[in-house]
Amino acid sequence: MLTKTSELREREVVNILDGKRLGLASDLEIEAETGRIKAIIVPGPGKFLWLFGKNEEFVIPWERIKKIGVDVILVDTPNYVEDETIVVNMG
C-alpha cells in the first residue's frame, strides 16, 4: 500500500492498547543514510496547529505501527497508555 506523507497527516493515530486517540500524525522521522522511516510524530496534548501548547510529542517507532487504514493509524504503544482504569458494570 502506497501513501503520501500528506495523507498520513489526515489520519488519526489510535493506541490499540487502551483505545486512546493520540492525535493526527504531523511528521516523520527518517534515517538519512537509508531513507527508511524510523518513527511518526504526533503533537502532544494541548498543541494547536503544531504551534501552541506543551512541547511534549508522541514519537512512535515505525515497528509499533500495526495498521495504516483509510482513516486511522493503529499503533501498539505501551509508553503512552493512560493510567486511568475504567470499570463498566454490565449487570
CORQUIJO-V400517 format. One record per pair of residues at least 6 apart in sequence whose ideal C-beta (glycine too) atoms are under 7 Angstrom apart, sorted by the first residue. I is the first residue (numbers start at 1). GAP is how many residues later the second one is. D is the distance in whole Angstrom. If there is no record, write none. Layout:
# CORQUIJO-V400517
i=I gap=GAP d=D
i=I gap=GAP d=D
This chain:
# CORQUIJO-V400517
i=1 gap=67 d=7
i=3 gap=65 d=7
i=5 gap=23 d=6
i=8 gap=17 d=5
i=9 gap=15 d=6
i=9 gap=16 d=6
i=9 gap=17 d=6
i=11 gap=13 d=7
i=11 gap=14 d=6
i=11 gap=60 d=6
i=11 gap=61 d=6
i=11 gap=62 d=5
i=12 gap=9 d=6
i=12 gap=12 d=6
i=12 gap=59 d=7
i=12 gap=60 d=5
i=13 gap=9 d=4
i=13 gap=10 d=6
i=13 gap=11 d=7
i=13 gap=12 d=6
i=13 gap=29 d=5
i=13 gap=47 d=7
i=13 gap=60 d=5
i=13 gap=62 d=6
i=14 gap=7 d=6
i=14 gap=8 d=7
i=14 gap=58 d=5
i=14 gap=60 d=6
i=15 gap=7 d=6
i=15 gap=60 d=6
i=15 gap=62 d=5
i=15 gap=65 d=6
i=15 gap=66 d=7
i=16 gap=50 d=6
i=16 gap=58 d=5
i=16 gap=59 d=7
i=16 gap=60 d=6
i=17 gap=59 d=6
i=17 gap=60 d=7
i=17 gap=61 d=6
i=17 gap=64 d=5
i=18 gap=63 d=5
i=18 gap=64 d=5
i=20 gap=62 d=6
i=22 gap=20 d=5
i=22 gap=36 d=5
i=22 gap=58 d=6
i=23 gap=19 d=5
i=23 gap=20 d=6
i=24 gap=18 d=7
i=25 gap=15 d=5
i=25 gap=17 d=6
i=25 gap=48 d=6
i=26 gap=15 d=6
i=26 gap=16 d=6
i=26 gap=17 d=5
i=26 gap=24 d=6
i=27 gap=14 d=4
i=28 gap=9 d=5
i=28 gap=12 d=6
i=28 gap=13 d=7
i=29 gap=9 d=5
i=29 gap=10 d=4
i=29 gap=12 d=6
i=29 gap=30 d=7
i=30 gap=6 d=7
i=30 gap=7 d=6
i=30 gap=8 d=7
i=31 gap=7 d=5
i=37 gap=25 d=5
i=38 gap=23 d=7
i=38 gap=24 d=6
i=39 gap=20 d=5
i=39 gap=21 d=6
i=39 gap=22 d=5
i=39 gap=23 d=6
i=40 gap=20 d=5
i=40 gap=25 d=7
i=41 gap=16 d=6
i=41 gap=18 d=6
i=42 gap=15 d=6
i=42 gap=16 d=4
i=42 gap=18 d=7
i=43 gap=7 d=5
i=43 gap=14 d=5
i=44 gap=10 d=5
i=44 gap=12 d=3
i=44 gap=13 d=5
i=44 gap=14 d=6
i=45 gap=9 d=7
i=46 gap=7 d=4
i=46 gap=8 d=5
i=47 gap=6 d=4
i=47 gap=7 d=7
i=58 gap=22 d=6
i=60 gap=15 d=5
i=60 gap=17 d=6
i=64 gap=11 d=5
i=64 gap=12 d=5
i=64 gap=13 d=5
i=65 gap=8 d=6
i=65 gap=10 d=5
i=66 gap=8 d=5
i=66 gap=9 d=6
i=66 gap=10 d=5
i=67 gap=7 d=4
